[in-house]
């Protein structure tokens, strides 16, 4: 294996991604390079659970990782409501994925503009697809 030198701030970012993805630094770099090349960044074992098989009345387990903080939630496909299950907003229910994403960003990092598209902010925990994939009926 070859080694490369990276700036300290870049190493910190790689380490943050590795923690968020629960992989080591080398695997995080590999995922970034695969994403840049336009290939899937999910390991083979994480590609199961296609979101297009979700029943309309099933609650979907979702999560978001923002600034290294992983927050679990539950999405209702009928109403599009998101209930946050843990973290600083545990138990709060929002009428939309974006409302939940904005509230979460405001609480974790109040110094930034909190506007977020919740459909891309939240991930389906079973498979890692974006929540948007349920909206459009395909994998993303």
C-alpha positions in Angstrom: 0.0 0.0 0.0 1.2 3.5 -0.9 1.0 6.4 1.5 0.0 10.0 0.7 0.5 13.2 2.7 -2.5 15.4 3.4 -2.9 18.7 5.1 -3.9 18.5 8.8 -7.3 20.1 8.1 -8.0 17.6 5.3 -7.1 14.8 7.5 -9.5 16.1 10.1 -12.3 16.1 7.5 -11.4 12.6 6.4 -11.5 11.4 10.0 -14.9 13.1 10.5 -16.3 11.3 7.4 -14.8 8.0 8.6 -16.5 8.4 12.0 -19.8 9.3 10.4 -19.6 6.4 8.0 -18.3 4.1 10.7 -15.3 3.1 8.6 -11.5 3.7 8.8 -9.8 6.6 7.0 -8.7 4.5 4.1 -12.2 3.3 3.4 -13.5 6.9 3.7 -11.0 8.1 1.1 -12.1 5.1 -1.1 -15.8 6.1 -0.9 -15.0 9.7 -1.7 -13.0 8.6 -4.8 -15.7 6.2 -5.9 -18.3 9.0 -5.5 -16.2 11.3 -7.6 -15.9 8.6 -10.3 -19.7 8.3 -10.3 -19.9 4.9 -8.8 -21.8 3.7 -5.7 -20.2 4.6 -2.5 -22.2 2.1 -0.5 -20.5 -1.3 0.3 -22.2 -4.3 -1.3 -23.8 -5.4 2.0 -25.4 -1.9 2.4 -27.3 -2.0 -0.9 -30.2 -4.1 0.2 -33.6 -2.9 1.2 -34.6 -1.0 -1.9 -36.8 1.9 -0.8 -39.3 1.2 -3.6 -40.5 -1.9 -1.6 -41.7 0.2 1.3 -45.4 -0.2 2.0 -47.3 3.1 2.1 -48.5 2.6 5.7 -45.0 1.6 7.0 -42.9 4.0 9.0 -39.5 4.3 7.6 -36.4 4.4 9.8 -34.2 7.3 8.7 -31.1 9.1 10.0 -29.0 12.2 9.3 -25.4 12.9 10.0 -24.7 16.6 10.5 -21.3 17.9 11.8 -20.4 14.3 12.9 -23.7 13.9 14.9 -25.9 11.0 13.8 -29.6 11.6 14.6 -32.2 8.9 14.1 -35.7 9.6 12.9 -38.9 8.0 11.6 -40.6 9.1 8.3 -44.3 8.6 7.6 -44.8 8.1 3.9 -48.5 9.0 4.1 -48.1 12.4 5.7 -44.4 13.1 5.0 -44.0 13.9 8.7 -40.6 13.2 10.4 -40.3 12.3 14.1 -36.9 12.7 15.6 -36.1 9.8 17.9 -32.9 10.9 19.6 -30.5 13.7 20.2 -31.3 17.3 21.0 -34.8 17.2 19.4 -35.8 13.7 20.5 -39.6 13.3 20.4 -40.3 16.3 18.2 -42.5 15.7 15.2 -42.2 17.9 12.1 -44.6 18.2 9.1 -41.9 17.7 6.5 -38.4 16.3 6.1 -37.2 19.9 5.4 -38.7 21.2 8.6 -37.0 18.5 10.6 -33.7 19.1 8.9 -33.8 22.9 9.4 -34.7 22.5 13.1 -31.8 20.0 13.5 -29.3 22.3 11.8 -30.4 25.3 13.9 -29.9 23.3 17.1 -26.5 21.8 16.2 -25.0 24.7 14.4 -26.8 28.0 15.1 -24.2 30.0 13.4 -25.1 28.9 9.8 -28.1 29.5 7.7 -30.2 26.4 8.5 -32.0 26.0 5.1 -31.8 22.4 4.0 -33.7 20.2 1.6 -34.9 17.5 3.9 -35.4 15.0 1.1 -31.7 14.9 0.5 -30.6 15.6 4.1 -32.2 12.4 5.6 -31.1 8.9 4.6 -33.1 5.7 4.8 -31.3 3.7 7.5 -31.9 0.4 5.7 -29.8 0.7 2.6 -28.5 4.3 2.9 -30.5 5.8 0.1 -31.6 9.4 0.3 -35.2 10.0 1.5 -35.7 11.6 -2.0 -35.7 8.0 -3.4 -39.0 7.3 -1.8 -40.5 10.5 -3.3 -39.5 9.6 -6.8 -39.8 5.9 -6.5 -36.1 5.1 -7.4 -32.8 4.7 -5.8 -30.6 7.7 -5.1 
